[in-house]
Amino acid sequence: MKRRTSKITAEHVKSIFEQLEQGVSLRKACEKAGVKNNTFLDFIEKDKDLSEQYARSRQKGQDARFESMLDYARESKDDPYTKKLYIDTLKWVLSKQQPKKYGDKLEVEGKNIAPTTIIIKRADE
């Protein structure tokens, strides 16, 4: 069986990156460009510059989704439950994609009187 190869052009890459920067998912961006997700990812993985540009486009898209969430929260006429569900879902996704930027901040405090010592004993001792 002959393996089908897909030709990815510079126009495909440009189109997908532009859509990613607008907050469109990779699946939808590739679908609109007529390229399979895995084929696209394999293609850009071979080129360091494209891989870096892909990462930047994804980051810009996540920021765009954050901005759209703020707009939705301010302007939407949806019922409060629907609005909360949408916002909570988007916050969760963003916290997983960019935990340093959108994740919850965890602060641990304690007194620095003495260092913590952990003693591990075997059960048969």
WOBELGI-V315967 format. One record per helix or strand. SS is the DSSP state (H for helix, E for strand). FROM is the first residue (numbers start at 1). TO is the last residue. If there is no record, write none. Layout:
ss=SS from=FROM to=TO
ss=SS from=FROM to=TO
This chain:
ss=H from=10 to=21
ss=H from=26 to=33
ss=H from=37 to=45
ss=H from=48 to=75
ss=H from=80 to=97
ss=H from=99 to=102
